[in-house]
């Protein structure tokens, strides 16, 4: 499977979902660059994947992987997300530009 291929994307989504007790996805359009798939596991862990071919490929990959796609960021889904310690550390090192 080539890096960035549809089958790799589907396998990565399926792997994340199975490792976190299931998952839900939100797909965000990123213009000509494609689509960002944010996966939120049932345990609160989250990650993202990138579908360079667009939102239709992202939706198909999620469907094939058995992951439900939410239409938008619902409050319940956002409350379920649990930022990792690595994310908190990386955010603390950032400085705001004026």
VENKA-V709960 format. One record per pair of residues at least 4 apart in sequence whose ideal C-beta (glycine too) atoms are under 8 Angstrom apart, sorted by the first residue. I is the first residue (numbers start at 1). J is the second residue. Records with the same first field share a line. If there is no record, write none. Layout:
BEGIN
I=J + J
END
This chain:
BEGIN
1=5 + 7 + 8 + 11
2=8
3=8
4=8 + 9 + 50 + 52
5=9
6=10 + 53 + 57 + 60 + 61
7=11
8=12
9=13 + 37 + 49 + 51 + 57 + 58 + 61
10=14 + 61 + 64 + 65
11=15 + 65
12=16 + 49
13=17 + 23 + 25 + 37 + 39 + 49 + 61 + 62 + 65 + 67
14=18 + 64 + 65 + 66 + 67
15=19
16=20 + 23 + 39 + 41 + 47
17=22 + 23 + 39 + 41 + 65 + 66 + 67
19=41
20=41 + 42 + 43 + 45
21=41 + 42 + 43
22=41 + 42 + 67
23=39 + 40 + 41 + 42 + 67
24=39 + 40 + 67 + 68 + 69 + 70 + 77
25=37 + 38 + 39 + 40 + 62 + 67 + 68 + 69 + 70
26=37 + 38 + 40 + 69 + 70 + 72 + 73 + 77
27=35 + 36 + 37 + 38 + 51 + 55 + 58 + 59 + 62 + 69
28=35 + 36 + 37 + 38
29=35 + 54 + 55
30=34 + 35 + 36 + 50
33=52
34=50 + 51 + 52 + 53 + 54 + 57 + 58
35=50 + 51 + 54 + 55 + 57 + 58
36=48 + 49 + 50 + 51
37=48 + 49 + 50 + 51 + 58 + 61 + 62
38=46 + 47 + 48
39=46 + 47 + 48 + 49 + 67
40=44 + 45 + 46 + 77 + 80 + 81
41=45 + 46
42=80
43=82
44=80 + 81 + 82
45=82 + 84
46=81 + 82
49=58
51=55 + 57 + 58 + 61
53=57 + 58
54=58
55=59
56=60
57=61
58=62
59=63 + 69
60=64
61=65
62=67 + 68 + 69
63=67 + 69
70=74 + 77
73=77 + 78
74=78
75=79
76=80
77=81
83=87 + 88
84=88
85=89
86=90
87=91
88=92
89=93
90=94
END
